[in-house]
């Protein structure tokens, strides 16, 4: 039998799980600070829930099968369809806006590579029932503050933002046939990972036949809002979306987060369901995949059988985030496994030692002891290996006197305490 996990799946040894727990705790803390409430759904859903949103071609990317009831099912590759289904079930009775977050484990059958596995955990944070620019700014600010809570600053990452309606209108004005927009978006979405020649070839395949248009499309990212407004002032959609992005920027700056955001008209995100603001968080050095991505998807909930409600949100995976935290030296040190280790000098005093062990545990402390009554020196070594903060020594003399010896493992200081004082909550540190 192999000792390796399946390709693209992870074992979480204690140090790895400590990092995962730190990520989850930080995600929850920031989401709740912003007033979002947590939900969850089943990891197994009807296959139709995903094909309705993404088409039959997604089946090859899923862990899908026919269950014993003859139903076509799949492990969830994303949370949005489940989210839409759950909101649809109770939409009439939920106060708006709906502000929910979740931390699901997701599964995709694809080639494992750096920053992308076949399973990962993801923070999903969404607002439903709100169309204001303030809600756009709220979601982007939450994503930024999540990374700030890990100790990352504006020198470490940037939130690049754009607007799908704006860029779609600009591309059409540049000569892109409207039916070619989805494929053109998908090509431009890979501009950070592929060569310019590759992008130009994909745009040609998408139906953008004019070479000059293809060249201009690759330069979209260099345009400013003022340039877009001046060049396309005759297009009402462009004027309106430029104004909205300007207001978004001012609100982000009012929140004190202006140094974290950067307009990038070349950012389109390849998923077809985005209807307005889109954004991604990237490390400043560009060494990793996108840390986070999201935007406004006002038509998606209805398209997958949910209510006709505007929505926006983002997803932030744990894989790239974990790589970035390791790279920046921001992985927290694991806590000591034990607060106390109770050493019993002989088998005869084990009952008294066990009484102390269980009373300390009942008081909320993490306590270990030696199961085999080994020599005192070996028990001390076991305490050190377990990371115990203090060792409590119980011997015949201590039992007779109703006391125990407490040694602080970091300093070596020792103090005698009555067992009642010890269990009563004294730290055991000498004054």
LUMKE-445451 format. One record per residue (C-alpha): residue in one letter; x, y, z; residue number from 1. Coordinates in nm, 2 decimals, padded with zeros to 4 digits. Layout:
! LUMKE-445451
 dogu     c1     c2     c3 seke
    A      X      Y      Z  NUM
...
//
This chain:
! LUMKE-445451
 dogu     c1     c2     c3 seke
    X  00.00  00.00  00.00    1
    X  00.13  00.34 -00.09    2
    X  00.21  00.60  00.18    3
    X  00.14  00.89 -00.06    4
    X -00.18  01.08 -00.09    5
    X -00.36  01.10 -00.42    6
    X -00.22  01.35 -00.68    7
    X -00.35  01.70 -00.61    8
    X -00.47  01.61 -00.25    9
    X -00.30  01.70  00.07   10
    X -00.22  01.55  00.40   11
    X -00.24  01.80  00.69   12
    X  00.03  01.71  00.94   13
    X  00.00  01.91  01.27   14
    X  00.21  02.21  01.15   15
    X  00.01  02.22  00.82   16
    X -00.31  02.20  01.01   17
    X -00.20  02.48  01.24   18
    X -00.15  02.70  00.93   19
    X -00.49  02.60  00.79   20
    X -00.66  02.67  01.13   21
    X -00.48  03.01  01.14   22
    X -00.61  03.09  00.79   23
    X -00.97  02.98  00.87   24
    X -00.97  03.18  01.20   25
    X -00.85  03.50  01.02   26
    X -01.10  03.45  00.74   27
    X -01.39  03.42  00.99   28
    X -01.27  03.71  01.21   29
    X -01.26  03.96  00.92   30
    X -01.58  03.84  00.76   31
    X -01.76  03.87  01.09   32
    X -01.61  04.21  01.15   33
    X -01.77  04.32  00.83   34
    X -02.11  04.18  00.94   35
    X -02.12  03.87  00.73   36
    X -02.27  03.55  00.87   37
    X -02.14  03.20  00.80   38
    X -02.33  02.93  00.61   39
    X -02.24  02.59  00.46   40
    X -02.39  02.33  00.23   41
    X -02.34  01.97  00.13   42
    X -02.02  01.87 -00.05   43
    X -02.22  01.65 -00.28   44
    X -02.48  01.81 -00.52   45
    X -02.68  01.72 -00.82   46
    X -02.46  01.73 -01.14   47
    X -02.73  01.94 -01.30   48
    X -02.66  02.23 -01.06   49
    X -02.32  02.27 -01.22   50
    X -02.40  02.20 -01.58   51
    X -02.69  02.45 -01.57   52
    X -02.43  02.72 -01.48   53
    X -02.13  02.62 -01.68   54
    X -02.25  02.39 -01.95   55
    X -02.19  02.02 -02.02   56
    X -01.82  02.07 -02.08   57
    X -01.76  02.11 -01.71   58
    X -01.84  01.74 -01.65   59
    X -01.48  01.65 -01.75   60
    X -01.35  01.88 -01.47   61
    X -01.56  01.73 -01.19   62
    X -01.55  01.43 -00.96   63
    X -01.89  01.31 -01.07   64
    X -02.06  00.97 -01.05   65
    X -02.40  00.80 -01.04   66
    X -02.51  00.73 -00.68   67
    X -02.69  00.42 -00.56   68
    X -03.02  00.59 -00.62   69
    X -02.94  00.64 -00.98   70
    X -02.88  01.02 -00.94   71
    X -02.61  01.20 -01.13   72
    X -02.41  01.38 -00.86   73
    X -02.07  01.56 -00.82   74
    X -01.84  01.68 -00.55   75
    X -01.88  02.06 -00.54   76
    X -01.62  02.24 -00.76   77
    X -01.74  02.58 -00.64   78
    X -01.98  02.72 -00.39   79
    X -02.18  02.97 -00.59   80
    X -02.44  02.72 -00.73   81
    X -02.51  02.59 -00.38   82
    X -02.52  02.94 -00.25   83
    X -02.78  03.03 -00.52   84
    X -02.99  02.72 -00.44   85
    X -02.99  02.80 -00.07   86
    X -03.08  03.17 -00.12   87
    X -03.35  03.07 -00.37   88
    X -03.51  02.84 -00.11   89
    X -03.56  03.12  00.14   90
    X -03.52  03.44 -00.06   91
    X -03.86  03.58  00.03   92
    X -03.80  03.56  00.40   93
    X -03.44  03.68  00.41   94
    X -03.37  04.05  00.49   95
    X -03.18  04.23  00.22   96
    X -02.90  04.27  00.17   97
    X -02.80  03.92  00.24   98
    X -02.44  03.91  00.36   99
    X -02.31  03.55  00.39  100
    X -01.97  03.38  00.39  101
    X -01.85  03.02  00.38  102
    X -01.53  02.82  00.39  103
    X -01.60  02.51  00.18  104
    X -01.36  02.24  00.06  105
    X -01.39  02.23 -00.32  106
    X -01.29  01.96 -00.57  107
    X -01.18  01.98 -00.94  108
    X -01.04  01.71 -01.15  109
    X -00.76  01.90 -01.32  110
    X -00.38  01.88 -01.36  111
    X -00.22  01.97 -01.03  112
    X  00.03  02.25 -01.05  113
    X  00.19  02.52 -00.83  114
    X -00.09  02.71 -00.66  115
    X -00.36  02.49 -00.80  116
    X -00.46  02.14 -00.67  117
    X -00.75  01.91 -00.71  118
    X -00.89  02.01 -00.37  119
    X -00.87  02.33 -00.18  120
    X -01.05  02.54  00.08  121
    X -01.19  02.87 -00.01  122
    X -01.33  03.18  00.16  123
    X -01.65  03.27 -00.03  124
    X -01.80  03.61  00.07  125
    X -02.11  03.74 -00.11  126
    X -02.37  04.02 -00.09  127
    X -02.71  03.97 -00.24  128
    X -02.98  04.22 -00.31  129
    X -02.77  04.54 -00.34  130
    X -02.65  04.73 -00.65  131
    X -02.48  05.03 -00.49  132
    X -02.11  05.13 -00.55  133
    X -02.08  05.12 -00.17  134
    X -02.14  04.74 -00.18  135
    X -01.87  04.70 -00.45  136
    X -01.63  04.89 -00.23  137
    X -01.73  04.69  00.08  138
    X -01.65  04.36 -00.08  139
    X -01.31  04.48 -00.22  140
    X -01.23  04.63  00.12  141
    X -01.31  04.31  00.29  142
    X -01.07  04.12  00.06  143
    X -00.80  04.37  00.13  144
    X -00.85  04.36  00.50  145
    X -00.83  03.98  00.51  146
    X -00.48  04.00  00.37  147
    X -00.39  04.28  00.60  148
    X -00.50  04.07  00.90  149
    X -00.24  03.82  00.80  150
    X  00.03  04.09  00.83  151
    X  00.06  04.17  00.46  152
    X  00.08  04.53  00.35  153
    X  00.05  04.74  00.03  154
    X  00.41  04.65 -00.05  155
    X  00.31  04.28 -00.06  156
    X -00.01  04.28 -00.27  157
    X -00.24  04.49 -00.49  158
    X -00.61  04.47 -00.57  159
    X -00.65  04.53 -00.95  160
    X -00.99  04.62 -01.06  161
    X -01.20  04.69 -01.37  162
    X -01.55  04.67 -01.50  163
    X -01.69  04.41 -01.74  164
    X -01.96  04.63 -01.89  165
    X -01.71  04.91 -01.95  166
    X -01.45  04.68 -02.12  167
    X -01.72  04.50 -02.32  168
    X -01.84  04.83 -02.46  169
    X -01.48  04.95 -02.54  170
    X -01.40  04.62 -02.71  171
    X -01.71  04.64 -02.93  172
    X -01.61  05.00 -03.02  173
    X -01.27  04.87 -03.11  174
    X -01.42  04.63 -03.36  175
    X -01.47  04.31 -03.16  176
    X -01.79  04.13 -03.28  177
    X -02.02  04.09 -02.99  178
    X -02.05  03.71 -03.03  179
    X -01.67  03.70 -03.00  180
    X -01.66  03.87 -02.66  181
    X -01.67  03.56 -02.43  182
    X -01.38  03.40 -02.61  183
    X -01.19  03.73 -02.63  184
    X -01.24  03.78 -02.26  185
    X -01.11  03.43 -02.19  186
    X -00.80  03.51 -02.40  187
    X -00.73  03.84 -02.23  188
    X -00.78  03.68 -01.89  189
    X -00.46  03.48 -01.95  190
    X -00.25  03.79 -02.03  191
    X -00.04  03.76 -01.71  192
    X  00.04  03.39 -01.77  193
    X  00.09  03.37 -02.15  194
    X  00.30  03.55 -02.41  195
    X  00.16  03.83 -02.62  196
    X  00.19  03.61 -02.93  197
    X -00.03  03.35 -02.76  198
    X -00.29  03.61 -02.67  199
    X -00.29  03.75 -03.03  200
    X -00.34  03.40 -03.17  201
    X -00.63  03.33 -02.93  202
    X -00.80  03.66 -03.02  203
    X -00.78  03.56 -03.39  204
    X -00.93  03.23 -03.31  205
    X -01.21  03.41 -03.11  206
    X -01.31  03.59 -03.43  207
    X -01.11  03.92 -03.39  208
    X -00.98  03.92 -03.75  209
    X -00.84  04.27 -03.77  210
    X -00.47  04.27 -03.67  211
    X -00.48  04.63 -03.55  212
    X -00.77  04.56 -03.33  213
    X -00.60  04.26 -03.18  214
    X -00.29  04.47 -03.11  215
    X -00.50  04.75 -02.95  216
    X -00.67  04.50 -02.72  217
    X -00.34  04.39 -02.57  218
    X -00.28  04.75 -02.47  219
    X -00.61  04.79 -02.29  220
    X -00.44  04.76 -01.95  221
    X -00.24  05.08 -02.00  222
    X -00.55  05.31 -02.05  223
    X -00.66  05.54 -01.77  224
    X -01.02  05.64 -01.68  225
    X -00.96  05.98 -01.83  226
    X -00.83  05.83 -02.16  227
    X -01.13  05.59 -02.17  228
    X -01.37  05.88 -02.11  229
    X -01.21  06.10 -02.37  230
    X -01.18  05.84 -02.64  231
    X -01.53  05.69 -02.60  232
    X -01.73  05.99 -02.48  233
    X -01.99  05.91 -02.74  234
    X -02.07  05.57 -02.58  235
    X -02.32  05.61 -02.30  236
    X -02.23  05.28 -02.13  237
    X -01.86  05.38 -02.12  238
    X -01.94  05.72 -01.97  239
    X -02.17  05.57 -01.70  240
    X -01.92  05.29 -01.61  241
    X -01.63  05.53 -01.59  242
    X -01.83  05.74 -01.35  243
    X -01.91  05.44 -01.14  244
    X -01.55  05.33 -01.13  245
    X -01.44  05.68 -01.03  246
    X -01.69  05.67 -00.74  247
    X -01.57  05.33 -00.64  248
    X -01.21  05.46 -00.62  249
    X -01.31  05.76 -00.41  250
    X -01.50  05.53 -00.17  251
    X -01.20  05.30 -00.14  252
    X -00.97  05.60 -00.07  253
    X -01.22  05.73  00.19  254
    X -01.18  05.40  00.37  255
    X -00.80  05.46  00.38  256
    X -00.73  05.18  00.13  257
    X -00.63  05.37 -00.18  258
    X -00.27  05.25 -00.17  259
    X -00.39  04.89 -00.21  260
    X -00.59  04.93 -00.54  261
    X -00.49  04.98 -00.90  262
    X -00.71  05.03 -01.21  263
    X -00.64  04.77 -01.47  264
    X -00.87  04.79 -01.78  265
    X -00.71  04.48 -01.91  266
    X -00.85  04.28 -01.62  267
    X -01.16  04.10 -01.75  268
    X -01.18  03.76 -01.57  269
    X -01.26  03.48 -01.80  270
    X -01.59  03.37 -01.64  271
    X -01.88  03.49 -01.85  272
    X -02.12  03.57 -01.57  273
    X -01.96  03.89 -01.45  274
    X -02.18  04.20 -01.51  275
    X -01.99  04.49 -01.36  276
    X -01.70  04.54 -01.12  277
    X -01.43  04.27 -01.14  278
    X -01.12  04.25 -00.93  279
    X -00.82  04.03 -00.84  280
    X -00.56  04.04 -00.56  281
    X -00.20  03.97 -00.67  282
    X  00.13  03.97 -00.49  283
    X  00.33  04.27 -00.60  284
    X  00.62  04.06 -00.73  285
    X  00.39  03.85 -00.95  286
    X  00.54  03.53 -00.83  287
    X  00.22  03.36 -00.75  288
    X -00.12  03.30 -00.90  289
    X -00.40  03.54 -00.82  290
    X -00.47  03.53 -00.44  291
    X -00.83  03.62 -00.48  292
    X -01.08  03.70 -00.75  293
    X -01.44  03.82 -00.78  294
    X -01.68  04.08 -00.89  295
    X -02.05  04.16 -00.96  296
    X -02.27  03.89 -01.10  297
    X -02.62  04.04 -01.11  298
    X -02.77  03.78 -01.35  299
    X -02.61  03.46 -01.22  300
    X -02.85  03.36 -00.93  301
    X -03.15  03.37 -01.17  302
    X -02.96  03.17 -01.44  303
    X -02.90  02.88 -01.20  304
    X -03.26  02.87 -01.07  305
    X -03.23  03.13 -00.80  306
    X -03.41  03.46 -00.74  307
    X -03.37  03.76 -00.97  308
    X -03.14  03.95 -00.73  309
    X -02.82  04.14 -00.79  310
    X -02.51  03.99 -00.63  311
    X -02.14  04.03 -00.59  312
    X -01.86  03.85 -00.41  313
    X -01.52  03.69 -00.42  314
    X -01.34  03.36 -00.36  315
    X -01.00  03.33 -00.19  316
    X -00.83  02.99 -00.19  317
    X -00.60  02.86  00.09  318
    X -00.33  02.72 -00.15  319
    X -00.19  03.04 -00.30  320
    X -00.25  03.23  00.03  321
    X -00.05  02.96  00.22  322
    X  00.24  02.98 -00.03  323
    X  00.24  03.36  00.00  324
    X  00.24  03.35  00.39  325
    X  00.53  03.11  00.39  326
    X  00.72  03.32  00.14  327
    X  00.68  03.63  00.36  328
    X  00.76  03.45  00.68  329
    X  00.41  03.50  00.82  330
    X  00.33  03.14  00.92  331
    X  00.26  03.16  01.30  332
    X  00.46  02.93  01.53  333
    X  00.26  02.64  01.66  334
    X  00.14  02.67  02.01  335
    X  00.29  02.44  02.27  336
    X  00.09  02.12  02.26  337
    X  00.06  02.10  02.64  338
    X  00.03  02.35  02.92  339
    X  00.14  02.09  03.18  340
    X  00.31  01.76  03.20  341
    X  00.26  01.56  03.53  342
    X  00.56  01.35  03.62  343
    X  00.50  01.07  03.88  344
    X  00.81  00.94  04.06  345
    X  00.67  00.59  04.11  346
    X  00.38  00.36  04.02  347
    X  00.25  00.40  04.38  348
    X  00.18  00.78  04.33  349
    X  00.02  00.74  03.99  350
    X -00.34  00.76  04.13  351
    X -00.26  01.10  04.29  352
    X -00.09  01.21  03.97  353
    X -00.40  01.11  03.77  354
    X -00.62  01.30  04.01  355
    X -00.42  01.61  03.94  356
    X -00.41  01.55  03.57  357
    X -00.79  01.53  03.54  358
    X -00.85  01.82  03.77  359
    X -00.62  02.04  03.57  360
    X -00.79  01.92  03.25  361
    X -01.13  02.00  03.40  362
    X -01.00  02.36  03.46  363
    X -00.93  02.39  03.09  364
    X -00.56  02.32  03.08  365
    X -00.39  02.09  02.83  366
    X -00.22  01.82  03.03  367
    X -00.02  01.51  02.96  368
    X  00.15  01.24  03.16  369
    X  00.36  00.92  03.11  370
    X  00.16  00.61  03.06  371
    X  00.43  00.36  03.15  372
    X  00.58  00.51  03.48  373
    X  00.93  00.54  03.33  374
    X  01.23  00.70  03.49  375
    X  01.19  01.06  03.59  376
    X  01.45  01.18  03.34  377
    X  01.27  01.01  03.06  378
    X  00.94  01.17  03.17  379
    X  01.11  01.51  03.17  380
    X  01.23  01.45  02.81  381
    X  00.88  01.35  02.71  382
    X  00.75  01.67  02.86  383
    X  01.01  01.87  02.66  384
    X  00.92  01.70  02.34  385
    X  00.56  01.77  02.40  386
    X  00.63  02.14  02.44  387
    X  00.49  02.15  02.79  388
    X  00.51  02.49  02.96  389
    X  00.56  02.35  03.30  390
    X  00.63  02.01  03.46  391
    X  00.45  01.91  03.78  392
    X  00.64  01.65  03.98  393
    X  00.44  01.42  04.21  394
    X  00.64  01.19  04.45  395
    X  00.58  01.01  04.78  396
    X  00.70  01.31  04.99  397
    X  00.48  01.55  04.79  398
    X  00.18  01.32  04.83  399
    X  00.23  01.30  05.21  400
    X  00.26  01.68  05.23  401
    X -00.03  01.75  05.00  402
    X  00.21  01.94  04.76  403
    X  00.38  01.91  04.43  404
    X  00.69  02.06  04.27  405
    X  00.63  02.28  03.97  406
    X  00.92  02.36  03.72  407
    X  00.88  02.62  03.45  408
    X  01.04  02.47  03.14  409
    X  01.15  02.80  02.99  410
    X  01.34  02.93  03.29  411
    X  01.41  02.61  03.50  412
    X  01.26  02.79  03.81  413
    X  01.09  02.57  04.06  414
    X  00.83  02.63  04.33  415
    X  00.63  02.41  04.57  416
    X  00.26  02.44  04.56  417
    X -00.02  02.28  04.75  418
    X -00.23  02.07  04.52  419
    X -00.53  02.28  04.60  420
    X -00.35  02.60  04.49  421
    X -00.22  02.42  04.18  422
    X -00.56  02.31  04.07  423
    X -00.72  02.63  04.18  424
    X -00.55  02.82  03.89  425
    X -00.21  02.93  04.00  426
    X  00.03  02.95  03.71  427
    X  00.31  02.80  03.93  428
    X  00.55  03.09  03.84  429
    X  00.76  03.20  04.14  430
    X  00.70  03.56  04.24  431
//
